Structure formats: structure tokens, C-alpha cells
């Protein structure tokens, strides 16, 4: 390949606008990979923590002992966070009211807030991936259009139209397109993958909250049933 048509040479000698476009795409691609690796690690750790907590929860351990053994709320995550929030509210309301409905409604609200915080934590920065995935092709297309405009301008000023006159402009335009796709394709693939994984985990947290709510409901029924005395 001729050195003047090599990709590094074309990038270094591209017009200022196209170079800015390429720089934006490179930065977007690097940041998207940072988000991809960071979110993958977070979701892997969340899956492992969820399995460990559910194994312990369904092992028959006393709920009071489990609550005492869980870390502080700011250090918990996932189903453990939902459990701690719900059980703390359960104990607080149990000491204040004898109405099972009021207790269960308070527990449900508390677990819903905890679930919402988990949703926010698991979906953190995924919007950035979606932005890179949707915007990068258009940013690359802008660089392509600018390069094609430059090729037409060079043709208008040339006395004789030759391929060497327009080839560098067209080449840098196509590189801008390729860089836009290079940034967008991994971002859209991993956005869909990470969003789906986050949704599955949130679904498991929601299922756990429903099961835990049923356990507390049965617990309250046992306390208030006269036949249990």
C-alpha cells in the first residue's frame, strides 16, 4: 500500500473537521469499553451475591439471625438489600401497630424503594452505551459527508480530474464511517446484553420480594390467629 494512502497517513492528514470527528469516535469507543468491562464485573458480582444470599435465606436460618448478620444497608446489594429494608420496616411497624395490613403495606413500600435503588445501580451508565450506539454512526456519517464535500471541492479546483485528486478525501470519508461503526457495534451489542442481564437480576429481586412478603404475611397470620395460642 502506498504510504500516502495508508490509514495512519490519511488520519494525520485529514481535514480538521474529520480529525475532530475521528477523535470524538475514538474517545466514545474507549469510554464505552470502560463501561462494558465495569458493568460486566458489577453484574457478575451481583449474580454471585444473589445466589449466595438465596442459598442462605432458604437454608432455614432464623430471619432475625439473618438480619443481624447482614451488613449495614449501604453495604448490601440485590436481594439482601431488599430483605434488609423489608425486615427492618417489619420490625419497626410491628412494635407500633397490630394491624397486619398496615405492616405489610409498609414492608412492601420499603422493599419497593430498595428495589428501585437496585434498578438504578444495575442500570448505571447503560444510557451512555445506548448514546454511543445510536449517535456514533451519525457522527461518522457527518465526517463522511465532510470528506465527500472536500473531494468535490478538489475536483472543482483541479484542471484535470484524476483518481489521485479525490482518493484521499474519499478514503478519509470512509475511515470516518468505519470508525463510527467500530464505536457503535460493540456498544449496541453489549447494551442489549447488559440490559437483558440487568433485567433478569431485577426480576429475581422482585420474585424474592414477593416470596418474602408472603412469608411475613404467614408470620403475621400465625401471630394473630386465635387458634395458634
Backbone torsions as a table, in degrees:
resi	resn	phi	psi	omega
1	UNK	NA	135.1	177.0
2	UNK	-60.2	135.5	-178.2
3	UNK	-58.9	-33.8	-179.0
4	UNK	-69.5	-17.2	179.7
5	UNK	-109.3	7.6	176.8
6	UNK	-70.5	153.2	-176.0
7	UNK	-61.4	-47.0	177.8
8	UNK	-58.9	-39.7	-179.6
9	UNK	-67.0	-40.1	179.4
10	UNK	-65.8	-38.7	179.4
11	UNK	-66.5	-44.6	-177.8
12	UNK	-67.0	-29.5	-176.5
13	UNK	-105.7	11.9	177.8
14	UNK	-70.9	163.9	177.7
15	UNK	-65.3	159.2	-176.2
16	UNK	-58.6	-40.7	-178.6
17	UNK	-64.3	-44.4	-179.4
18	UNK	-66.5	-37.0	176.9
19	UNK	-63.6	-39.5	176.5
20	UNK	-63.9	-41.7	177.2
21	UNK	-59.7	-46.1	179.8
22	UNK	-63.8	-39.6	179.3
23	UNK	-63.5	-43.0	177.7
24	UNK	-60.1	-42.9	-178.6
25	UNK	-67.7	-38.5	178.4
26	UNK	-65.1	-45.7	178.7
27	UNK	-61.9	-43.9	178.4
28	UNK	-61.4	-40.1	179.2
29	UNK	-65.8	-44.7	179.9
30	UNK	-62.1	-47.2	-179.2
31	UNK	-64.6	-35.6	179.0
32	UNK	-66.6	-37.0	177.1
33	UNK	-68.5	-35.2	174.8
34	UNK	-60.7	-45.5	178.8
35	UNK	-63.6	-41.6	-179.2
36	UNK	-59.5	-49.7	-179.3
37	UNK	-66.1	-41.4	-178.1
38	UNK	-66.4	-44.7	179.9
39	UNK	-68.6	-36.3	177.0
40	UNK	-61.6	-42.5	177.9
41	UNK	-64.1	-43.9	-179.3
42	UNK	-62.1	-45.4	-178.3
43	UNK	-68.7	-37.2	176.6
44	UNK	-63.1	-42.8	178.6
45	UNK	-66.8	-36.8	178.9
46	UNK	-66.0	-40.6	177.8
47	UNK	-62.4	-44.1	179.7
48	UNK	-63.8	-43.1	179.7
49	UNK	-65.3	-37.7	-179.7
50	UNK	-65.7	-44.0	179.0
51	UNK	-62.3	-43.1	-178.8
52	UNK	-64.0	-42.9	-178.5
53	UNK	-68.8	-42.9	-179.8
54	UNK	-63.8	-38.6	177.0
55	UNK	-59.8	-41.2	179.9
56	UNK	-72.5	-40.3	-177.7
57	UNK	-62.7	-43.1	-177.1
58	UNK	-88.3	7.6	178.9
59	UNK	-80.1	-5.7	-179.4
60	UNK	95.4	10.4	179.3
61	UNK	-66.1	146.4	176.7
62	UNK	-63.8	134.5	-175.3
63	UNK	-63.7	-35.0	177.5
64	UNK	-64.9	-41.0	177.2
65	UNK	-65.6	-40.7	179.3
66	UNK	-63.7	-41.0	179.4
67	UNK	-64.4	-43.1	179.6
68	UNK	-65.8	-30.3	-177.2
69	UNK	-84.4	-14.4	179.3
70	UNK	-75.0	148.0	178.5
71	UNK	-65.7	175.4	175.6
72	UNK	-59.7	157.2	-172.0
73	UNK	-58.4	-35.8	-178.6
74	UNK	-70.9	-13.7	-179.9
75	UNK	-102.9	-1.1	179.9
76	UNK	-96.6	163.2	178.3
77	UNK	-152.0	160.5	174.7
78	UNK	64.9	-141.6	-178.9
79	UNK	-62.0	-30.8	177.8
80	UNK	-63.5	-39.5	176.8
81	UNK	-65.2	-43.1	178.6
82	UNK	-62.7	-44.2	179.6
83	UNK	-61.5	-47.4	-176.8
84	UNK	-63.3	-42.7	179.7
85	UNK	-63.7	-43.5	-178.6
86	UNK	-69.1	-42.7	-176.9
87	UNK	-72.6	-33.2	175.8
88	UNK	-63.5	-43.2	178.3
89	UNK	-67.7	-35.6	177.7
90	UNK	-60.8	-48.4	179.5
91	UNK	-65.7	-37.0	-179.4
92	UNK	-66.4	-45.7	-178.2
93	UNK	-74.4	-29.8	-179.9
94	UNK	-63.1	-31.0	179.6
95	UNK	-81.4	-11.7	-175.4
96	UNK	-108.1	-29.2	-175.4
97	UNK	-141.5	154.1	176.9
98	UNK	-105.9	9.4	179.8
99	UNK	-85.2	111.3	179.4
100	UNK	-58.5	-37.8	-178.6
101	UNK	-64.3	-44.2	179.2
102	UNK	-63.7	-39.4	179.8
103	UNK	-65.1	-47.7	-176.9
104	UNK	-67.4	-36.5	176.9
105	UNK	-65.4	-40.6	177.1
106	UNK	-64.4	-41.0	177.8
107	UNK	-62.3	-43.5	-178.9
108	UNK	-63.9	-41.7	178.0
109	UNK	-62.6	-43.9	-178.5
110	UNK	-63.4	-42.3	179.2
111	UNK	-68.8	-32.8	178.0
112	UNK	-65.5	-40.3	176.9
113	UNK	-63.8	-43.4	178.8
114	UNK	-62.7	-40.7	178.9
115	UNK	-63.6	-40.2	179.1
116	UNK	-63.0	-38.2	178.0
117	UNK	-67.4	-36.1	176.4
118	UNK	-67.1	-37.6	176.7
119	UNK	-61.6	-43.2	178.9
120	UNK	-64.8	-39.0	-178.7
121	UNK	-68.6	-42.2	-177.1
122	UNK	-73.6	-29.4	-178.2
123	UNK	-94.3	7.2	-178.4
124	UNK	-59.0	131.2	176.2
125	UNK	72.4	-3.3	178.3
126	UNK	-67.4	-27.9	176.4
127	UNK	-62.5	-34.3	178.2
128	UNK	-63.9	-42.3	177.5
129	UNK	-60.9	-41.6	178.9
130	UNK	-63.8	-37.6	179.4
131	UNK	-65.6	-45.6	178.0
132	UNK	-62.0	-42.8	-178.4
133	UNK	-62.7	-38.7	-176.3
134	UNK	-86.9	-32.3	-173.5
135	UNK	-89.4	-30.4	-174.0
136	UNK	-57.9	-45.3	178.9
137	UNK	-59.4	-36.3	-179.4
138	UNK	-73.4	-36.1	175.8
139	UNK	-64.9	-43.7	176.5
140	UNK	-62.9	-37.1	178.8
141	UNK	-65.2	-36.0	176.4
142	UNK	-61.2	-43.8	176.3
143	UNK	-62.9	-35.5	178.0
144	UNK	-64.9	-46.6	179.6
145	UNK	-61.3	-41.8	179.6
146	UNK	-63.2	-40.5	178.6
147	UNK	-65.3	-41.0	178.0
148	UNK	-64.8	-39.0	175.9
149	UNK	-60.5	-40.7	177.9
150	UNK	-63.7	-36.9	178.9
151	UNK	-65.5	-38.6	178.0
152	UNK	-68.7	-36.9	177.5
153	UNK	-64.5	-40.9	178.7
154	UNK	-67.0	-33.7	176.6
155	UNK	-66.7	-38.4	-177.9
156	UNK	-68.4	-27.1	-178.9
157	UNK	-93.1	-12.2	-178.2
158	UNK	-84.7	140.8	177.5
159	UNK	-74.0	-30.9	179.5
160	UNK	-134.0	123.8	-177.9
161	UNK	-78.5	118.1	177.1
162	UNK	-129.2	163.0	179.2
163	UNK	-63.9	-35.1	-179.4
164	UNK	-66.0	-20.7	179.8
165	UNK	-72.9	-40.5	-174.3
166	UNK	-104.2	-15.3	-174.8
167	UNK	-58.0	-45.5	-179.4
168	UNK	-61.4	-39.2	179.9
169	UNK	-65.5	-45.2	179.7
170	UNK	-65.8	-38.5	-179.7
171	UNK	-64.0	-44.8	179.4
172	UNK	-68.0	-30.6	176.3
173	UNK	-65.6	-42.4	179.6
174	UNK	-69.4	-32.8	176.4
175	UNK	-64.2	-39.9	177.2
176	UNK	-61.1	-41.1	176.9
177	UNK	-62.7	-46.1	-179.0
178	UNK	-62.1	-40.4	179.4
179	UNK	-67.3	-34.8	175.5
180	UNK	-62.2	-42.9	177.4
181	UNK	-69.4	-36.7	179.1
182	UNK	-61.5	-35.5	177.9
183	UNK	-79.5	-36.0	-172.0
184	UNK	-79.2	-40.8	-171.9
185	UNK	-62.2	-51.7	177.5
186	UNK	-62.1	-36.2	-178.4
187	UNK	-63.6	-43.5	-178.0
188	UNK	-72.0	-35.7	179.0
189	UNK	-64.7	-49.6	-176.4
190	UNK	-76.3	-26.3	174.0
191	UNK	-62.1	-47.0	179.1
192	UNK	-63.8	-42.0	-178.4
193	UNK	-66.3	-48.1	-177.8
194	UNK	-68.6	-36.6	177.1
195	UNK	-64.0	-41.6	179.0
196	UNK	-65.0	-42.5	179.1
197	UNK	-65.3	-41.8	177.0
198	UNK	-61.7	-41.1	178.6
199	UNK	-63.7	-38.9	178.8
200	UNK	-64.9	-42.4	179.1
201	UNK	-64.7	-43.4	179.1
202	UNK	-63.5	-34.0	175.6
203	UNK	-64.7	-39.1	177.0
204	UNK	-65.9	-39.0	177.5
205	UNK	-63.7	-40.1	-179.6
206	UNK	-66.7	-40.6	177.2
207	UNK	-62.4	-41.6	179.0
208	UNK	-62.8	-42.0	-179.9
209	UNK	-60.6	-40.8	178.9
210	UNK	-65.8	-42.5	179.5
211	UNK	-66.3	-40.8	179.5
212	UNK	-66.2	-38.7	177.0
213	UNK	-60.4	-41.0	178.9
214	UNK	-65.8	-38.2	178.1
215	UNK	-63.0	-45.0	179.1
216	UNK	-65.8	-35.8	177.5
217	UNK	-62.7	-44.6	178.0
218	UNK	-65.7	-35.9	178.4
219	UNK	-62.2	-43.4	179.6
220	UNK	-68.4	-37.2	177.6
221	UNK	-62.4	-39.0	178.5
222	UNK	-66.1	-32.5	179.5
223	UNK	-74.0	-34.2	-173.5
224	UNK	-97.5	-11.3	-179.3
225	UNK	-72.6	118.6	-179.4
226	UNK	-59.9	-29.4	-179.2
227	UNK	-71.6	-10.9	-179.5
228	UNK	-83.0	-12.9	-179.6
229	UNK	-70.4	NA	NA
